[in-house]
Amino acid sequence: MLMEIGSPENVPEFMRKVEKRERVLVGFGHRVYKNVDPRSKAIRALAEEVFAVTGRNKLLDTATALAKYASESEFMRSRNLYPNVDFYSGLIYQAMGFPLDFYPVLFAVPRCVGWLAHWRQQMLTSGGVKIWRPRQLYIGEGEREYQDIERRLGDPKAGVLDAPSAVYHGGDSKRNQLATYRDENGSLVKPKL
């Protein structure tokens, strides 16, 4: 979304389209934090620290302009839409060189800890909690002994899930082909594959 907006001066036009419901705004709003997501302020500061090492991403200026617009917009305030923790994290992932196709996984990995914490909280809280995740019933195998890689590879009865498999990333995906932008010097930058 930030790459599409391109620069801070394009924010008002993009937001007019959002307000007309012609465009979708991502990275704003939260089910629990009805005002500012406190994590967004922390990750915004972290983004500055990352950019001090990797070089400043010009999209941060666009993100900052978008956040400022949202804080001043009656449309956004009336709907409690403020930047959430994911709003700046994509910029950090980009600075770290992750391809765009990896972002959904990178957004999910840290949530696993939270999901497990919620599950534990649900199990231990008799009165309930504010947000309940879907009911979880594990029906898989119980505890199993670890087998080292040589034993798994040598077992003729091994199934597809018993041995490691190569993982290929299609670095030429349409999303990656479209995800190009110009750096601070105006040079075309393609994602690292």
N, C-alpha and C positions, 0 to 999 in steps of 0.2 A: 504494500500500500504506500509506504513512504517513498519507494523507488518510483512508483507511478506518479505520486504528487510531485516529486522531483526537487522542488525548492520552496522555501518559506513563502515566497510571493504567490504561489499557487494554492496555498492552504484555503483562503476564503472561497475560491471557486469550487474546490473539492467539497468543502463543508456545505455550500449551498446545495450541492447535489445530494449530500447525505441528508440534509434537512427535508429535501423533496422526496426522499426514499428512493433515489435513483442509484445511490452508491451505498455500500456497507462500510461501516467504520469498525475497524478491529483494534483491540488493545485498550478498550475503554469499558468501564463498568465492571461490577462485581456483585455477586449475589449476597454477600455479607457486608462488605464495606460500602455503605450507601453514600459516603462522602469520598474523600481521597483515600486510596489504598496506601497505607503507610509503607508498604514494601516498594511501591513505585518510586518513592523519594529515595530510598536506600539504593535501589538498583540504578537510579539516575546518577547518583554520586559514584557508584561503582563504574558506570559507563565512562565517566570522566577519567577515572583512574586507568581504565583499560586503554582509552584513547591517548593518555599520556605516554603509554608504552608503544602502542601500535600506530599512532598518528590519528588525528581527528577525522572522523567520518562526517562528511558534509550533510549526511542525512540526519545527524543529530540536530542540526539547526532546523531542519524541516519538522522533526519530532517536537522540538521545543516550541516552535511556532504553532503547531497543531495543539499541543497541550495548553498553551496560552490562550488560543482561540476558544478552546473548550471551556476553560475556566471563566471566560467572559461571556460566553454564549448562553442566553436564556434557554434556548432549545436544549442544550446539553445539561445545564444545571437543573432544569425542571425534570429531567429524566435520571438525575444522579449519575451522569456519565463523566467519569474522571479517568485519567490514565490508570491502568492496572499494572501489575508486576510484569506482564508480558510485553507491554508497550515498548520498553527499552531493551529487553533481553535479546530480541532479534538483532539489534545493532551490535551488541556484544558478541553474539555468535558469528556475525559477519566479520567483525574485527579479528576474531580468532581463526578465520579461514574456513569455517564450516560451509559446505554447499547448502543451498536453500532447501534441497530435498531432505536434509537432515533435521531441519527445524522442528517438524512435528514430534519427532522422537526426542529431541533435546528439550522441548516444552514438557513432554510427558515424564522424562526420567526423574526430575526432582519432585514431581507430584507423587511418584510412587511412595516416597517416604511419608508424605502427608496422607495418602490413601490408607497406608498401613496404620498410621497413627490414628486416623478416624475409625478404622475397623476396631482397633484395640480399645479406643475410647467407647465405642458403641457396646462392646462386649462387657466393659467394666462399669458403665454408667446405667444404673437401674432406671433413672428418671428420663433418660434420653438426652440427645444433643440437638443443637440448632439445625444442622444439615445432616441428614442421614443419607448415606450412599446406598445404592441398591443392595439388597440382601445378598450376602456372600455365603455360599455353601461349597466348600472344597470337596470334590469327589474323586480327586486324583489319587495317586499312590501315596502310601505313607513313607516313613523314613526308609531311605535306601543307602546302601554302602557305596562310597565313592570308588570308582574304578579308574585307574590311570589310563591315559590315552592309548598306550600300546595294547592293553587288554581289550579296549573297546574296538579298536581297529582290527584286531586279529580274530574276533569272535565271528564265526560264519553265520550265526543266528542274529547278528546285529541288524537292527532295523535302521531306517533313515534317521531316526532321532537319537540313535545310540552313538553315532560318530559325528565328528565335526564336519561341517560342510563349508565350502567356499562361499563367501558373500560378495556379490558383484554390485557395485553401485553404478547405475547408469548416469554418469556425469554429463551425458549429452541430452538429458531430459529437456522437455520444452520449457519447464520452469527455469532451469539453469541457463538455457539459451536466452531467455528473456531477462534474466537477472543480471544485467550489465548496468554499470553506472560509471560516471566520470569521477575521478578522484579530485583532490583539491587543486591539482595542476591542470585539470581539464583532459587528462589522458583517459582513454577508455579502459576500464578495468573489468575483466571477466572473472567469475568465481574460480577459485582453485579447485581443480578436480582431483 
